[in-house]
Amino acid sequence: MDRRLSGTALLLAGWLAAPGSAAAATLCERMADPEQLGLGCSMAADDGLRAIVQAEEGAFRALSRLSLRPLDRRADALAWEDPEAWLERQMILDLDRVADAVRELGEDPDSPFAGEMFRRAIASLVAGLEGLSRLPLAACGDGPSESELTCRFGVEPVGLIVKVVLLADDDSRHAANIRTFNEERLRHFTAIANSFDGS
C-alpha cells in the first residue's frame, strides 16, 4: 500500500473519530501568536471545546486567562438576538468559576497572598463575587456594549477584572472570557481576542 495513502487514511480515521477536534484545534491558530507575551494556547474540553490562553509558567497562571469558544445558535440564541442580554448572562455564569479560583489563591501555602491581610482581602473579594449573583452587574460600570462587558471586583490590594467579549463574524459567534488581576494582561488578552479570525 502506498505510504501516502495509508497516512491519509490514518488522518481521515482520526478526523472521523473526533470530528470536532480538527475544527477546535484551529481556534488557537486563528488568534494572534501569544508566545511573544509569554503566553501559550491550548485546547480544553472540560465544558465543551475551548481554547485557553494563559501564562506558560508561574504559580498564578490559572488566575489570568483568556478562554475562547464557539457558540451554538440554539444554545446561545441571545448572542444573535440580543447581544447585550447575552453578555450580562455570561458574566453571571463566569463569576462562579472565578470565585473558586480566587479562593484557592489565599489557600496555597506558597502564595505571596497567604498572609493575614491578603486573606481578609481575598475573603472580601470572594464574598463580593458570591454576592454579585444576588445583585448582578453591580461592578460593571455602564453595563454592556454591543460586543463586550467589563466588570471590576474587589478591594485594594486585590482587584479582579472580568471581561466577556462577543466576537461576531457573518453568521458565526464566538465568546471570549477574560479574567485577570492585571491591567497590562487585560490589554494583552483583549488584543488577542480581538485578533481572532472567525471566518
TILO-508598 format. One record per residue: residue in one letter; z, y, x of N, C-alpha, C in turn. Coordinates in steps of 0.02 Angstrom, whole numbers. Layout:
REM TILO-508598
+--------+--------+--------+--------+--------+--------+--------+--------+--------+--------+
| residu |     nZ |     nY |     nX |    caZ |    caY |    caX |     cZ |     cY |     cX |
+--------+--------+--------+--------+--------+--------+--------+--------+--------+--------+
|      A |      Z |      Y |      X |      Z |      Y |      X |      Z |      Y |      X |
...
+--------+--------+--------+--------+--------+--------+--------+--------+--------+--------+
***
This chain:
REM TILO-508598
+--------+--------+--------+--------+--------+--------+--------+--------+--------+--------+
| residu |     nZ |     nY |     nX |    caZ |    caY |    caX |     cZ |     cY |     cX |
+--------+--------+--------+--------+--------+--------+--------+--------+--------+--------+
|      M |      0 |    -59 |     42 |      0 |      0 |      0 |      0 |     62 |     44 |
|      D |    -37 |    111 |     26 |    -41 |    174 |     63 |     28 |    207 |     64 |
|      R |     52 |    229 |    124 |    118 |    260 |    130 |    123 |    324 |     90 |
|      R |     69 |    363 |     87 |     71 |    425 |     48 |     81 |    409 |    -26 |
|      L |     48 |    357 |    -50 |     55 |    338 |   -120 |    125 |    314 |   -135 |
|      S |    155 |    273 |    -89 |    223 |    249 |   -102 |    273 |    306 |   -100 |
|      G |    263 |    355 |    -55 |    306 |    414 |    -54 |    301 |    454 |   -117 |
|      T |    240 |    462 |   -142 |    229 |    498 |   -205 |    261 |    460 |   -262 |
|      A |    255 |    394 |   -262 |    286 |    354 |   -315 |    361 |    361 |   -314 |
|      L |    392 |    362 |   -254 |    464 |    371 |   -249 |    485 |    440 |   -274 |
|      L |    447 |    490 |   -256 |    462 |    558 |   -279 |    457 |    562 |   -355 |
|      L |    404 |    532 |   -383 |    395 |    533 |   -455 |    451 |    494 |   -490 |
|      A |    471 |    437 |   -462 |    525 |    397 |   -491 |    591 |    436 |   -490 |
|      G |    604 |    472 |   -436 |    664 |    513 |   -432 |    663 |    569 |   -483 |
|      W |    606 |    599 |   -492 |    600 |    653 |   -540 |    609 |    627 |   -611 |
|      L |    581 |    569 |   -626 |    588 |    540 |   -693 |    660 |    519 |   -707 |
|      A |    695 |    498 |   -655 |    765 |    477 |   -665 |    810 |    536 |   -681 |
|      A |    794 |    594 |   -654 |    834 |    654 |   -667 |    788 |    713 |   -678 |
|      P |    757 |    718 |   -737 |    705 |    768 |   -748 |    729 |    840 |   -741 |
|      G |    792 |    854 |   -755 |    815 |    923 |   -749 |    831 |    944 |   -679 |
|      S |    843 |    895 |   -634 |    867 |    913 |   -567 |    815 |    949 |   -526 |
|      A |    752 |    932 |   -533 |    700 |    967 |   -494 |    696 |   1040 |   -514 |
|      A |    698 |   1053 |   -579 |    695 |   1122 |   -602 |    759 |   1159 |   -583 |
|      A |    816 |   1126 |   -587 |    879 |   1160 |   -571 |    884 |   1176 |   -497 |
|      A |    859 |   1132 |   -454 |    863 |   1144 |   -382 |    827 |   1208 |   -363 |
|      T |    778 |   1226 |   -402 |    741 |   1287 |   -385 |    779 |   1350 |   -403 |
|      L |    834 |   1346 |   -440 |    874 |   1406 |   -455 |    894 |   1441 |   -390 |
|      C |    918 |   1404 |   -341 |    937 |   1434 |   -277 |    877 |   1465 |   -242 |
|      E |    820 |   1431 |   -246 |    760 |   1455 |   -213 |    731 |   1518 |   -246 |
|      R |    751 |   1531 |   -307 |    722 |   1588 |   -345 |    764 |   1651 |   -340 |
|      M |    814 |   1650 |   -294 |    855 |   1710 |   -281 |    846 |   1731 |   -209 |
|      A |    863 |   1793 |   -194 |    861 |   1817 |   -125 |    905 |   1772 |    -82 |
|      D |    887 |   1763 |    -20 |    923 |   1720 |     26 |    993 |   1747 |     40 |
|      P |   1046 |   1713 |     16 |   1114 |   1739 |     26 |   1142 |   1726 |     96 |
|      E |   1106 |   1687 |    138 |   1133 |   1670 |    204 |   1143 |   1731 |    248 |
|      Q |   1103 |   1783 |    238 |   1110 |   1844 |    277 |   1178 |   1876 |    268 |
|      L |   1211 |   1861 |    211 |   1276 |   1890 |    195 |   1333 |   1841 |    205 |
|      G |   1320 |   1784 |    239 |   1371 |   1734 |    250 |   1384 |   1693 |    187 |
|      L |   1336 |   1692 |    142 |   1343 |   1656 |     79 |   1296 |   1596 |     78 |
|      G |   1312 |   1547 |     37 |   1268 |   1490 |     29 |   1258 |   1477 |    -45 |
|      C |   1205 |   1441 |    -61 |   1190 |   1424 |   -131 |   1188 |   1348 |   -137 |
|      S |   1222 |   1322 |   -188 |   1222 |   1250 |   -201 |   1219 |   1240 |   -276 |
|      M |   1204 |   1178 |   -295 |   1199 |   1161 |   -365 |   1263 |   1127 |   -387 |
|      A |   1285 |   1140 |   -448 |   1343 |   1108 |   -478 |   1323 |   1083 |   -547 |
|      A |   1355 |   1030 |   -569 |   1338 |   1001 |   -634 |   1401 |    991 |   -676 |
|      D |   1455 |   1028 |   -661 |   1518 |   1018 |   -697 |   1513 |   1038 |   -770 |
|      D |   1476 |   1089 |   -786 |   1470 |   1112 |   -855 |   1397 |   1130 |   -867 |
|      G |   1353 |   1083 |   -858 |   1281 |   1096 |   -859 |   1259 |   1116 |   -789 |
|      L |   1196 |   1109 |   -775 |   1171 |   1126 |   -708 |   1173 |   1201 |   -697 |
|      R |   1197 |   1220 |   -639 |   1201 |   1291 |   -621 |   1198 |   1298 |   -545 |
|      A |   1174 |   1355 |   -523 |   1176 |   1372 |   -452 |   1240 |   1411 |   -439 |
|      I |   1273 |   1395 |   -383 |   1335 |   1429 |   -364 |   1323 |   1462 |   -297 |
|      V |   1334 |   1527 |   -294 |   1328 |   1565 |   -231 |   1399 |   1588 |   -213 |
|      Q |   1421 |   1568 |   -153 |   1487 |   1590 |   -130 |   1489 |   1587 |    -54 |
|      A |   1544 |   1611 |    -26 |   1551 |   1612 |     47 |   1546 |   1541 |     74 |
|      E |   1515 |   1534 |    131 |   1508 |   1469 |    164 |   1576 |   1444 |    189 |
|      E |   1619 |   1491 |    209 |   1684 |   1473 |    238 |   1737 |   1520 |    211 |
|      G |   1800 |   1500 |    219 |   1856 |   1543 |    201 |   1900 |   1511 |    148 |
|      A |   1964 |   1525 |    153 |   2013 |   1496 |    108 |   2005 |   1522 |     36 |
|      F |   1973 |   1580 |     28 |   1969 |   1610 |    -38 |   1898 |   1609 |    -66 |
|      R |   1857 |   1565 |    -39 |   1787 |   1563 |    -60 |   1779 |   1548 |   -134 |
|      A |   1825 |   1511 |   -164 |   1819 |   1494 |   -236 |   1835 |   1553 |   -280 |
|      L |   1866 |   1605 |   -253 |   1885 |   1662 |   -293 |   1830 |   1714 |   -299 |
|      S |   1782 |   1714 |   -254 |   1725 |   1759 |   -258 |   1663 |   1716 |   -264 |
|      R |   1629 |   1722 |   -320 |   1569 |   1681 |   -327 |   1523 |   1708 |   -382 |
|      L |   1461 |   1688 |   -375 |   1409 |   1702 |   -424 |   1385 |   1634 |   -449 |
|      S |   1383 |   1625 |   -514 |   1352 |   1565 |   -541 |   1293 |   1586 |   -585 |
|      L |   1241 |   1547 |   -583 |   1180 |   1563 |   -620 |   1158 |   1500 |   -658 |
|      R |   1145 |   1508 |   -722 |   1124 |   1450 |   -762 |   1070 |   1471 |   -812 |
|      P |   1026 |   1425 |   -827 |    976 |   1439 |   -879 |   1009 |   1434 |   -948 |
|      L |    985 |   1473 |   -995 |   1012 |   1471 |  -1063 |    966 |   1432 |  -1108 |
|      D |    996 |   1400 |  -1157 |    960 |   1362 |  -1208 |    955 |   1406 |  -1270 |
|      R |    895 |   1412 |  -1296 |    884 |   1458 |  -1352 |    925 |   1439 |  -1414 |
|      R |    937 |   1375 |  -1424 |    977 |   1354 |  -1482 |   1051 |   1366 |  -1470 |
|      A |   1077 |   1346 |  -1413 |   1148 |   1352 |  -1398 |   1170 |   1424 |  -1386 |
|      D |   1126 |   1464 |  -1358 |   1141 |   1534 |  -1341 |   1095 |   1582 |  -1377 |
|      A |   1084 |   1572 |  -1441 |   1036 |   1612 |  -1479 |   1051 |   1687 |  -1475 |
|      L |   1115 |   1705 |  -1470 |   1133 |   1776 |  -1467 |   1102 |   1811 |  -1406 |
|      A |   1090 |   1774 |  -1353 |   1060 |   1804 |  -1293 |    991 |   1833 |  -1308 |
|      W |    957 |   1804 |  -1357 |    891 |   1829 |  -1378 |    898 |   1879 |  -1436 |
|      E |    945 |   1865 |  -1481 |    950 |   1905 |  -1543 |    995 |   1966 |  -1537 |
|      D |   1051 |   1961 |  -1501 |   1098 |   2016 |  -1495 |   1131 |   2012 |  -1426 |
|      P |   1096 |   2035 |  -1374 |   1121 |   2027 |  -1305 |   1191 |   2055 |  -1294 |
|      E |   1208 |   2112 |  -1324 |   1274 |   2141 |  -1314 |   1329 |   2096 |  -1341 |
|      A |   1319 |   2067 |  -1400 |   1368 |   2020 |  -1428 |   1374 |   1958 |  -1385 |
|      W |   1318 |   1934 |  -1359 |   1318 |   1876 |  -1315 |   1359 |   1890 |  -1252 |
|      L |   1349 |   1949 |  -1222 |   1385 |   1967 |  -1161 |   1461 |   1968 |  -1174 |
|      E |   1481 |   1998 |  -1230 |   1553 |   2000 |  -1246 |   1581 |   1930 |  -1253 |
|      R |   1546 |   1886 |  -1286 |   1570 |   1818 |  -1295 |   1576 |   1782 |  -1228 |
|      Q |   1529 |   1793 |  -1182 |   1532 |   1761 |  -1116 |   1591 |   1785 |  -1076 |
|      M |   1608 |   1848 |  -1081 |   1664 |   1875 |  -1043 |   1729 |   1841 |  -1065 |
|      I |   1738 |   1831 |  -1128 |   1799 |   1799 |  -1152 |   1803 |   1727 |  -1128 |
|      L |   1748 |   1691 |  -1130 |   1747 |   1621 |  -1108 |   1759 |   1615 |  -1033 |
|      D |   1732 |   1661 |   -994 |   1737 |   1656 |   -921 |   1808 |   1669 |   -897 |
|      L |   1848 |   1707 |   -933 |   1913 |   1726 |   -910 |   1962 |   1667 |   -905 |
|      D |   1953 |   1615 |   -944 |   1997 |   1557 |   -939 |   1991 |   1525 |   -870 |
|      R |   1930 |   1518 |   -845 |   1920 |   1489 |   -778 |   1948 |   1535 |   -724 |
|      V |   1940 |   1600 |   -734 |   1964 |   1647 |   -683 |   2040 |   1646 |   -679 |
|      A |   2074 |   1643 |   -736 |   2147 |   1641 |   -736 |   2173 |   1581 |   -697 |
|      D |   2141 |   1524 |   -704 |   2161 |   1464 |   -667 |   2151 |   1474 |   -592 |
|      A |   2095 |   1503 |   -572 |   2081 |   1514 |   -500 |   2131 |   1564 |   -470 |
|      V |   2147 |   1617 |   -508 |   2194 |   1668 |   -483 |   2264 |   1638 |   -476 |
|      R |   2284 |   1597 |   -523 |   2350 |   1565 |   -521 |   2356 |   1524 |   -457 |
|      E |   2304 |   1488 |   -438 |   2305 |   1447 |   -377 |   2311 |   1490 |   -315 |
|      L |   2288 |   1552 |   -317 |   2292 |   1597 |   -260 |   2363 |   1607 |   -237 |
|      G |   2410 |   1615 |   -283 |   2480 |   1625 |   -264 |   2517 |   1562 |   -249 |
|      E |   2490 |   1505 |   -269 |   2524 |   1441 |   -259 |   2507 |   1409 |   -193 |
|      D |   2453 |   1429 |   -161 |   2432 |   1400 |    -97 |   2480 |   1422 |    -43 |
|      P |   2514 |   1375 |     -9 |   2563 |   1394 |     42 |   2531 |   1430 |    102 |
|      D |   2466 |   1423 |    112 |   2433 |   1456 |    168 |   2404 |   1524 |    148 |
|      S |   2412 |   1542 |     86 |   2382 |   1605 |     61 |   2421 |   1665 |     87 |
|      P |   2385 |   1717 |    109 |   2420 |   1779 |    128 |   2450 |   1813 |     67 |
|      F |   2433 |   1789 |      7 |   2459 |   1817 |    -55 |   2518 |   1776 |    -81 |
|      A |   2548 |   1734 |    -39 |   2602 |   1691 |    -61 |   2670 |   1726 |    -60 |
|      G |   2674 |   1787 |    -34 |   2737 |   1825 |    -32 |   2758 |   1845 |   -102 |
|      E |   2822 |   1862 |   -109 |   2850 |   1878 |   -175 |   2816 |   1937 |   -209 |
|      M |   2801 |   1990 |   -171 |   2767 |   2048 |   -200 |   2700 |   2029 |   -230 |
|      F |   2661 |   1990 |   -192 |   2596 |   1969 |   -216 |   2602 |   1920 |   -274 |
|      R |   2653 |   1876 |   -272 |   2662 |   1829 |   -327 |   2675 |   1866 |   -393 |
|      R |   2715 |   1919 |   -390 |   2727 |   1958 |   -451 |   2662 |   1991 |   -475 |
|      A |   2623 |   2018 |   -428 |   2559 |   2050 |   -447 |   2511 |   1998 |   -476 |
|      I |   2509 |   1939 |   -446 |   2465 |   1886 |   -471 |   2488 |   1863 |   -540 |
|      A |   2554 |   1855 |   -549 |   2580 |   1835 |   -615 |   2562 |   1887 |   -668 |
|      S |   2565 |   1950 |   -649 |   2547 |   2003 |   -696 |   2472 |   2001 |   -712 |
|      L |   2432 |   1988 |   -661 |   2360 |   1983 |   -672 |   2343 |   1924 |   -717 |
|      V |   2373 |   1866 |   -705 |   2360 |   1807 |   -746 |   2382 |   1820 |   -818 |
|      A |   2441 |   1851 |   -826 |   2464 |   1867 |   -894 |   2416 |   1914 |   -929 |
|      G |   2390 |   1962 |   -891 |   2340 |   2008 |   -920 |   2277 |   1973 |   -940 |
|      L |   2254 |   1926 |   -898 |   2194 |   1888 |   -915 |   2205 |   1845 |   -976 |
|      E |   2263 |   1812 |   -979 |   2277 |   1770 |  -1037 |   2285 |   1812 |  -1100 |
|      G |   2315 |   1871 |  -1093 |   2323 |   1915 |  -1150 |   2258 |   1945 |  -1174 |
|      L |   2209 |   1946 |  -1130 |   2145 |   1975 |  -1149 |   2112 |   1938 |  -1206 |
|      S |   2127 |   1872 |  -1212 |   2098 |   1835 |  -1268 |   2123 |   1862 |  -1334 |
|      R |   2182 |   1894 |  -1333 |   2207 |   1924 |  -1395 |   2181 |   1995 |  -1403 |
|      L |   2162 |   2027 |  -1350 |   2136 |   2095 |  -1352 |   2072 |   2097 |  -1310 |
|      P |   2018 |   2066 |  -1334 |   1958 |   2057 |  -1292 |   1927 |   2123 |  -1271 |
|      L |   1902 |   2122 |  -1211 |   1862 |   2176 |  -1183 |   1899 |   2241 |  -1170 |
|      A |   1967 |   2238 |  -1169 |   2006 |   2298 |  -1158 |   1995 |   2327 |  -1088 |
|      A |   1975 |   2286 |  -1041 |   1966 |   2309 |   -972 |   1894 |   2319 |   -953 |
|      C |   1851 |   2325 |  -1003 |   1779 |   2326 |   -990 |   1747 |   2395 |   -998 |
|      G |   1784 |   2447 |   -985 |   1756 |   2514 |   -986 |   1722 |   2531 |  -1051 |
|      D |   1659 |   2550 |  -1046 |   1620 |   2570 |  -1105 |   1589 |   2511 |  -1142 |
|      G |   1604 |   2451 |  -1121 |   1575 |   2392 |  -1153 |   1508 |   2374 |  -1123 |
|      P |   1473 |   2328 |  -1155 |   1411 |   2302 |  -1125 |   1352 |   2349 |  -1133 |
|      S |   1307 |   2345 |  -1084 |   1241 |   2375 |  -1092 |   1198 |   2319 |  -1121 |
|      E |   1134 |   2328 |  -1124 |   1090 |   2275 |  -1150 |   1089 |   2214 |  -1104 |
|      S |   1104 |   2223 |  -1039 |   1096 |   2167 |   -993 |   1157 |   2150 |   -951 |
|      E |   1212 |   2188 |   -954 |   1269 |   2171 |   -913 |   1334 |   2199 |   -941 |
|      L |   1389 |   2167 |   -920 |   1456 |   2189 |   -939 |   1501 |   2178 |   -879 |
|      T |   1536 |   2232 |   -859 |   1581 |   2228 |   -802 |   1651 |   2246 |   -825 |
|      C |   1700 |   2204 |   -806 |   1769 |   2215 |   -825 |   1813 |   2213 |   -762 |
|      R |   1865 |   2254 |   -762 |   1911 |   2257 |   -705 |   1981 |   2244 |   -730 |
|      F |   2015 |   2196 |   -698 |   2081 |   2174 |   -719 |   2130 |   2180 |   -662 |
|      G |   2194 |   2187 |   -679 |   2246 |   2181 |   -628 |   2279 |   2246 |   -611 |
|      V |   2327 |   2239 |   -567 |   2365 |   2296 |   -541 |   2360 |   2293 |   -466 |
|      E |   2368 |   2350 |   -433 |   2366 |   2350 |   -360 |   2423 |   2307 |   -334 |
|      P |   2413 |   2270 |   -282 |   2355 |   2268 |   -238 |   2304 |   2215 |   -256 |
|      V |   2310 |   2182 |   -313 |   2264 |   2129 |   -331 |   2224 |   2152 |   -392 |
|      G |   2160 |   2163 |   -383 |   2116 |   2184 |   -438 |   2055 |   2139 |   -441 |
|      L |   2044 |   2109 |   -498 |   1989 |   2063 |   -507 |   1932 |   2097 |   -545 |
|      I |   1871 |   2086 |   -521 |   1811 |   2112 |   -554 |   1772 |   2052 |   -581 |
|      V |   1756 |   2054 |   -645 |   1716 |   2002 |   -677 |   1655 |   2035 |   -708 |
|      K |   1597 |   2008 |   -693 |   1535 |   2037 |   -718 |   1490 |   1981 |   -745 |
|      V |   1460 |   1994 |   -803 |   1412 |   1948 |   -832 |   1345 |   1985 |   -837 |
|      V |   1292 |   1954 |   -812 |   1226 |   1984 |   -814 |   1179 |   1938 |   -853 |
|      L |   1144 |   1965 |   -901 |   1094 |   1928 |   -938 |   1026 |   1944 |   -908 |
|      L |    993 |   1893 |   -881 |    928 |   1902 |   -848 |    874 |   1878 |   -897 |
|      A |    832 |   1924 |   -919 |    780 |   1907 |   -967 |    712 |   1913 |   -934 |
|      D |    670 |   1862 |   -943 |    602 |   1863 |   -917 |    557 |   1831 |   -969 |
|      D |    516 |   1870 |  -1001 |    475 |   1846 |  -1056 |    520 |   1811 |  -1107 |
|      D |    510 |   1746 |  -1117 |    549 |   1712 |  -1167 |    606 |   1670 |  -1138 |
|      S |    617 |   1673 |  -1072 |    673 |   1636 |  -1042 |    732 |   1682 |  -1032 |
|      R |    792 |   1653 |  -1031 |    853 |   1690 |  -1018 |    896 |   1649 |   -970 |
|      H |    928 |   1685 |   -924 |    975 |   1655 |   -876 |   1038 |   1698 |   -876 |
|      A |   1094 |   1666 |   -865 |   1158 |   1702 |   -861 |   1184 |   1700 |   -790 |
|      A |   1205 |   1758 |   -765 |   1238 |   1763 |   -700 |   1310 |   1785 |   -713 |
|      N |   1357 |   1745 |   -690 |   1428 |   1761 |   -695 |   1455 |   1775 |   -626 |
|      I |   1485 |   1833 |   -617 |   1511 |   1854 |   -552 |   1586 |   1866 |   -559 |
|      R |   1623 |   1842 |   -510 |   1694 |   1859 |   -506 |   1712 |   1870 |   -433 |
|      T |   1750 |   1923 |   -420 |   1769 |   1940 |   -352 |   1827 |   1989 |   -353 |
|      F |   1861 |   1995 |   -298 |   1914 |   2045 |   -289 |   1889 |   2102 |   -245 |
|      N |   1825 |   2102 |   -228 |   1799 |   2144 |   -175 |   1737 |   2182 |   -200 |
|      E |   1739 |   2248 |   -195 |   1683 |   2290 |   -218 |   1618 |   2275 |   -179 |
|      E |   1625 |   2264 |   -114 |   1566 |   2250 |    -74 |   1534 |   2184 |    -95 |
|      R |   1576 |   2133 |   -107 |   1549 |   2069 |   -129 |   1518 |   2076 |   -198 |
|      L |   1546 |   2118 |   -240 |   1516 |   2131 |   -306 |   1445 |   2157 |   -298 |
|      R |   1435 |   2204 |   -252 |   1368 |   2231 |   -240 |   1321 |   2176 |   -214 |
|      H |   1346 |   2134 |   -169 |   1305 |   2078 |   -143 |   1283 |   2032 |   -199 |
|      F |   1332 |   2009 |   -239 |   1317 |   1962 |   -293 |   1270 |   1993 |   -345 |
|      T |   1281 |   2057 |   -361 |   1238 |   2090 |   -410 |   1166 |   2094 |   -384 |
|      A |   1158 |   2110 |   -321 |   1090 |   2114 |   -292 |   1057 |   2045 |   -292 |
|      I |   1095 |   1993 |   -276 |   1066 |   1925 |   -276 |   1047 |   1905 |   -347 |
|      A |   1091 |   1918 |   -396 |   1074 |   1902 |   -466 |   1013 |   1939 |   -489 |
|      N |   1008 |   2003 |   -472 |    950 |   2042 |   -494 |    886 |   2024 |   -459 |
|      S |    892 |   1987 |   -403 |    832 |   1965 |   -367 |    802 |   1902 |   -398 |
|      F |    837 |   1871 |   -446 |    816 |   1808 |   -474 |    747 |   1815 |   -507 |
|      D |    704 |   1768 |   -491 |    636 |   1766 |   -520 |    638 |   1715 |   -576 |
|      G |    640 |   1739 |   -638 |    646 |   1696 |   -696 |    582 |   1663 |   -718 |
|      S |    526 |   1680 |   -687 |    462 |   1651 |   -710 |    450 |   1583 |   -681 |
+--------+--------+--------+--------+--------+--------+--------+--------+--------+--------+
***
